[in-house]
Amino acid sequence: MDGILIAERLRSRRQKDDDPRMTVTLLPPELAAYLDQLVPPRHHILAAMEAEAAISGFPIIGPATGHLCYLLTRISGARRVFELGSGFGYSTAWFARGVKDNGGGTVHHVVWDEDLSQQARTHLRALGLADVVQFHVGEAVTTLQNSNEEFDLVFNDIDKQDYPAALGVITARVRPGGLLIADNLLWGGRIFDPGDQSPETAGIREFTRLVEGDPRWISSVVPIRDGVLVAWRSG
Ligand SMILES: C[S@@+](CC[C@H](N)C(=O)[O-])C[C@H]1O[C@@H](n2cnc3c(N)ncnc32)[C@H](O)[C@@H]1O
């Protein structure tokens, strides 16, 4: 199937969707459900956060991507994690669990919305993970830039038009041998649609091109849910 056909099929799926914030996964629904079901049973607070996101339409990474983030945190032994564009603490919880199981460290939760930050504090306390999380309210890329620290792992989930400009700051802050994970690289299929020149879609396309073309990163897009970039800083 060529790019235009994929784009048309996905556009019609999106039009059936009531809430434009909901991510349209490229995976057949039964495959997406199967991958989510493979994730081991979760803390009831994490499950409640998934239910809350399903009702409100808030775009969390979901169980399969969350578990991948936990796995990558464990494999890499990461103890210093920086999350750009956090929400009410769902993705943070997966990284925080990984950091805690690695022996402890810090996960930076950054969002510019005070209310979301407060919700995240409540959730992470209830999960028993708040001791490894540092909360910041503000613009995420500036907060990373001002941190003057190196990180083992950076996770990027900010507004999509801002992905390309964030890459230089991220590259400067991930230590050689560290990881970058970024969500929404397939953007519900909009990236295949030549008629979609919105700033968000253009931002994802440009970010993907920049990472793939940068010899300091070895990367791959894992096509679970909405596409997850996993990149290793080789130099
Ligand atoms: C996609 S949601 C994050 C979901 C979260 N990763 C999860 O799975 O639980 C992105 C959040 O970050 C906020 N945001 C977007 N760009 C931002 C930026 N540059 N700085 C701070 N917050 C940002 C959005 O308003 C939104 O609340």
The ligand as an SDF file (V2000), in Angstrom:
LIG
                    3D

 27 29  0  0  0  0  0  0  0  0999 V2000
    1.5380   14.3000   25.2890 C   0  0  0  0  0  0  0  0  0  0  0  0
    1.3490   14.9980   26.8630 S   0  0  0  0  0  0  0  0  0  0  0  0
    2.4020   14.0550   27.8770 C   0  0  0  0  0  0  0  0  0  0  0  0
    1.9290   12.6860   28.2030 C   0  0  0  0  0  0  0  0  0  0  0  0
    2.9090   11.9250   29.0490 C   0  0  0  0  0  0  0  0  0  0  0  0
    4.1610   11.7120   28.3450 N   0  0  0  0  0  0  0  0  0  0  0  0
    2.3330   10.5750   29.4410 C   0  0  0  0  0  0  0  0  0  0  0  0
    2.3970    9.6470   28.6210 O   0  0  0  0  0  0  0  0  0  0  0  0
    1.8570   10.4530   30.5620 O   0  0  0  0  0  0  0  0  0  0  0  0
    2.3510   16.4480   26.7500 C   0  0  0  0  0  0  0  0  0  0  0  0
    2.1370   17.4200   27.9060 C   0  0  0  0  0  0  0  0  0  0  0  0
    3.2140   18.3410   27.9310 O   0  0  0  0  0  0  0  0  0  0  0  0
    2.7590   19.6850   27.7680 C   0  0  0  0  0  0  0  0  0  0  0  0
    3.7620   20.3590   26.9340 N   0  0  0  0  0  0  0  0  0  0  0  0
    3.8570   20.3500   25.5800 C   0  0  0  0  0  0  0  0  0  0  0  0
    4.9380   21.0250   25.1690 N   0  0  0  0  0  0  0  0  0  0  0  0
    5.5480   21.4710   26.2910 C   0  0  0  0  0  0  0  0  0  0  0  0
    6.7260   22.2310   26.5280 C   0  0  0  0  0  0  0  0  0  0  0  0
    7.4860   22.6730   25.5180 N   0  0  0  0  0  0  0  0  0  0  0  0
    7.0610   22.5000   27.8010 N   0  0  0  0  0  0  0  0  0  0  0  0
    6.3050   22.0680   28.8340 C   0  0  0  0  0  0  0  0  0  0  0  0
    5.1810   21.3500   28.6830 N   0  0  0  0  0  0  0  0  0  0  0  0
    4.8080   21.0450   27.4220 C   0  0  0  0  0  0  0  0  0  0  0  0
    1.3970   19.5670   27.1010 C   0  0  0  0  0  0  0  0  0  0  0  0
    0.6210   20.6970   27.4020 O   0  0  0  0  0  0  0  0  0  0  0  0
    0.8700   18.2650   27.7330 C   0  0  0  0  0  0  0  0  0  0  0  0
    0.3090   18.5000   28.9910 O   0  0  0  0  0  0  0  0  0  0  0  0
  1  2  1  0
  2  3  1  0
  2 10  1  0
  3  4  1  0
  4  5  1  0
  5  6  1  0
  5  7  1  0
  7  8  2  0
  7  9  1  0
 10 11  1  0
 11 12  1  0
 11 26  1  0
 12 13  1  0
 13 14  1  0
 13 24  1  0
 14 15  1  0
 14 23  1  0
 15 16  2  0
 16 17  1  0
 17 18  1  0
 17 23  2  0
 18 19  1  0
 18 20  2  0
 20 21  1  0
 21 22  2  0
 22 23  1  0
 24 25  1  0
 24 26  1  0
 26 27  1  0
M  CHG  2   2   1   9  -1
M  END
$$$$
